């Protein structure tokens, strides 16, 4: 035990299974369903946007897909995985390189491809389109992850947002840089970690509820408010043994209480409960462990689906043809683009 405590200080030198060997169920932290849960969350977001953007009455029921909960689920997963990534990295430089290689290349790819290829569906000629300064504003601000500064392209989709799904990437990037500060704040002692994270959680809730009470929803969902969903992922990571030991009871508790925030008309319990539910699924159902053996297509699906749906709508495909068949075709194209993004682009940077 003394040796394990010593080696924990140099966590990157020993396998994760050894670090978590005290758990009564001997659950290997590497054997999980993260690939499945992320694909599931991505398709929940896709279906919700399909119902909203298709402008088809027959597909309107899809807009009730719980997009917001899926996005929060992504934040929970990030909280768990990024805490793990930072703790197991040999240093700050190694950590940042891994994180930036994962998110930036594909993000810039979708921004530049959108600016170029969507000229084909613009109401302007190529010359008018590429001479319009808005194209370059779009590239500049979106390249900096500040999508809200220039969300549209000239004559594309009625000058509406090109890719409304990208706003979460700004939050994700901000969180990447916050994690080292959080680690510095709460130190290596697990008790101090828990206390610090719980304090940050409640401060985040105060921010979130305050701006929601003012009906400033876009402000409420920025990083200070979104931390209330990242933090549960981190807490579960740092208390992984306890979570695994009591996960069934916690799952029942989460299902029983996740709806309580609707009664109180404020956010108090749901971030933690969503975190428990998402990570319970992640560490249950062993038959899903190999779901991602062919690759991680989630990111590509998430960042490309929004403009693809809008192209279908702009071309009138949902209106002029069977909307169910077009929805299926759209889904297949999104999946194919996600696969190509992984194999031909994302994977090369990892």
QUIBELJO-V731043 format. One record per helix or strand. SS is the DSSP state (2 for helix, 1 for strand). FROM is the first residue (numbers start at 1). TO is the last residue. If there is no record, write none. Layout:
ss/from/to
SS/FROM/TO
SS/FROM/TO
//
This chain:
ss/from/to
2/2/8
2/11/13
2/16/19
2/34/53
2/57/64
2/67/88
2/92/121
2/126/130
2/133/143
2/147/149
2/157/159
2/164/186
2/190/213
2/217/220
2/223/238
2/240/245
2/247/257
2/260/264
2/270/282
2/286/288
2/298/314
2/317/320
2/323/344
2/346/349
//
